[in-house]
Amino acid sequence: MYTTPIRGSSTKTRPESTRVVFEWHEVEALYFDDFLAQFSEDALPKGEELASMMDQYVFFPDAYNHDPREIYAVKEVRTFYQTLFRKWPYWFFFCDLRFNELIKMTACCMKKRACVNHEEWPATPMRVRKAEVSQFIKAGLPPMDKMFERARMPKSASLVRAAEILRYYDLYSK
């Protein structure tokens, strides 16, 4: 695992986002040690430092760039993200919602291949069915709230983020 800044992602009110890249051998071996050494609950800061990490990360499996399939169609990537969510369910706090990587990660976590063929919506690369993603959202909100508490952010900030998460998924849901 390595991280790189996403050039051009900064604005006047926020710093550049960070891409967290999982390499092929990590995906294939379900290797999370390096990631968890940096991002496990015990390793994360508290307070303002953690608050500054919210909405700043884009997670990406580098191993499959040349595979013509979407990542949610690759069994190894699906298994990797399903395992990652079980080990580290804080996606809604950390993922940068300006990018569509969270929806791809979510699609990997669906029990069935919940992605609708892109021909159904030619302007959108993929969508997930609302009925199948609602349980995922329900499972992801309590860990997100835990990060808000750890960051000593007000409950109102958590509610705003939850609304942003719901809007984000609405863009990609049918």
N, C-alpha and C positions, 0 to 999 in steps of 0.2 A: 504494500500500500504506500502510495505517496500522494502528496498534495501539491497543487499548482494554483496560482491565482487565475481567475477568469478575466482576462484583459477586456476592458471596455464595459465591465459590469458595474463599475462604481457610478455613483451619482453625487450630487451635492450633499445629500443627507445620509449616504451609506457608503461604506468602503467596498472594495472589490470582493466579490464572492470567491469562495475557495472550492476547487474541484478536488474531491477525494477519489482517487483512482485505485481500483482493485485490480491487481494484475492476474493474469491467466492462472498461474499456479495457486494463488489464493482462492480464486473462484472454484477451481477444480477440486482442491483439497479441503474446501470449507475452512480455510485458515483465517482466523479473526484476531490472533494474538496481537499483531502490530496495531491494528485498528483499536482494539479494546484497551491496549496500553495507553492510548492517547484519549479515547472517547468513553471509556467505561464510566459509570456513575462515580466510582471512587477516584478516577483520574481527573474528572472535570472540576473546574473551579466553581466557586459559588459567587453569588451576588452579581455586581455590575459586570465583572469579567465574563461570567456565563451569559448574562443578558446580551452582551455584545455579540455573542455567537449565534443568537437566534436568527433564522432566515438567511444564513450565510453560506450554506453548503450545498453542493451538487455532487451526488454520488454516481459513479460511473465505472462499469466493468470494462477495462481497457482491452481485455483479452479477445473480444469478439467484434472489433471494428471492421474486419474484413468479411465477417459472416453475413451473407445476404439476408438472413432472418432478423426480425426484430428481436430484441433481447428477451422479451416475454415469451418467445417461441423456443428459446434455447433451454433445454432441460437443466443444464448445469447452472445457468444464471438464475433460473426460477428457484432451484434448490438453494442456491447461495442466498438470495434475498429472503426467502422464507425463513431460513436459519438465522440470518442477520436480524430480522424483525423479532424473532423469539429471544435472541440474545440481547438486542439493543433496540427497544421499541420507541425510541425518542424522535423518530423521523419528523413528526409534525412540528417539533420545536426547531430543529436544525435546518431542514430542507428549504432552499431558496425557491419560493413559489413563482418566480419569474421564469423558471425553466420547466420543461416537461419531464424531467427525469423522475420526479416523485410519482407521476402517474405510471411510468414504465416500471418502477420498482413495485408499485402497488399491483399492477397487472401480473407481475411475477408471483405475487403472494396469493392470488386467487386460487381456490381449490381446483376449479375448472378453468380452462382457458377462457377467461371472461372477456377477452378483447374481441371487439367486433371488427370484422374485416374492413379495411380502410376504404374499400370501394363504396360502402354504404354512406360514407361521409368523405367525399373526395378532397375537401379542403382541410381535413384533419387527419394526421397520420394514424391515430388510433383513438379508441374510446373504450370505456369499460361500462358495464351495465350497473345502474344505480342499485338495483336490488342486490347485486353480488358484492358491491363495494361498501355498502352501509355497515356491515359487520366489521370490516377492516377499520373503518373510521371510528366505530364505537370502541374497538380495542386500542386504537392509537391515541385517543384523547386523554385518558387518565395518565399515561406516561408523560404526555406533553404537559399536563397540569403539574406533574411532579417536578419537571424542569423549571416551570415558572415559579414554583414555590422555592426551589433551590436557588434560583436567580433573584429571589426576594422581589419579584415583580408583582404588581397588584392583580387581584382576581380579574379586574376589568380588562387588563392586557391579555390575559388568557382567553377571555370571552371574545375579544376582538380577533385574536389569532384563530380561534375555533370557527368563527364566521368566515375568515379568510380561507381556511381549509375547506369548508363546505362550498364556498364559491369556486375555489380551485377545482374541486371534484365535479362540480356542476358543469364546468366548461368541457370536461372530458367524459361526461356520463350521458347515457340515454335511458 
